Amino acid sequence: MRRKILQILVILVLASFIVSTTRQVLKLNEAKGKFQKAEGQLENLKSENDRLRNELKFRESQEFVEEAARNQLGLAKEGETIVVLPKSDEKAQDSGGKETGLKFWFNRLFGKS
């Protein structure tokens, strides 16, 4: 009788140990998955950080200042000529009613008068 009780106790302890170990392994796998996901996010953030640093370095450069002056302010280097094209073909008529600009050349090239 004592032997059966001892066997049952040993089985219960082993079962408890197995269940506990299984739970711990599952939690460990879950934590590993979260860690790998966080590692991936960290790599993405590092590459984004590098991209932003490079962009900042470019924006602080003389090259960016010149490009911005050319594009936004219409400035040019000494000896260069600025050409301004009309923004819209509909506005490309002079005061005499004649077409000018892109619409004029399109009509000239493709035979519309």
N, C-alpha and C positions, 0 to 999 in steps of 0.2 A: 504494500500500500504506500509506504514512504517512497519507494522507488518510483512509482507512477506519479506521485505528487511532484517529486524532484524532476522527473522527465517533463512533465507538463510545465513546470516553472522554467526549466531550461528552454523549452520550445517557446514559451511566451517571451522570455528575455531575448532570445534570438530573433523572434518575429518583430519585437519592438526595435531591436537594433537594426534590422533590415529596413523597416519602415522609416526610421529616423535617418539612416544613411541615404536611402533613396530620396527623401525630401531634401537633404543637404546637397546631393548631387544635382537635383533639379534646380535648386536655388543657385548653385554655382554655375550651371549652364546658362541660366537666365542672366546672371550678373556678367558672364562672359560675353553674351550677346549685346548687352547694354554697353559694355566696355568697347567692343568692336565698333558699334554704331557711333559712340562718342569719339573714338579714334578717327573714324572716317570724317566726322564733322570737323574735328580739329585740323585734319589735313586740308579740307575744303577752306576753312577759315584762314589757314596759313597761306594757301595759294591766293586767296582773295586779298589778304593783307599785303602780300608781295606785289600783286597787281596794283593795289592802291598806292603803295610806296613808290612804284615806278611812275604811276600817273602823277603823283605829287612832285616827284623829281622833275618830270617833264614840264609840269606847270610852273615850276620855279625857274626853269631854264630860259635863256635869252631867246631860244628858238620858238618857244610858246608865245612869248611876248610879241615877237615879230609876226607870228602867224595870226594872233588875235588882232594886232594892229592892222594887218592887211585885210582880214575877213570882216571885222566888225566896224572898223573906223575908215576903211577904204584908203589906208595909207600905202605908200610904196617907197621902195628904196630909191636913192638918188640915181637918176638916169632911166628909171622904169616909167612906163606909161600905163595909166589905168584906163581900162575900157569898161564902160557901164552899159549893160544890155537892158532893154525894157523887161519888166517882170511879167507882163501879160501881153498877149497878141492883140487883145481887144483894145488896149490902150495905145496901140502902136500906129496911130494915125496922126498926122500932123494937122495944123490948123486949116490947110487947104483941102482936107478930106482925102488926101492920098494915103495909101497904106505905106508903112515903113517897117523896117526891122524884119523879124522872122517871118511874119505873115506875108510881107511883100515878096521875100525871096522864095517862100514856099509856092506862092501863086505863080511867080515867074518861072520857077523850075518845072512845075507840073502843069503849066499851060492854062491856068485859070487867070482870067484877066479881070 
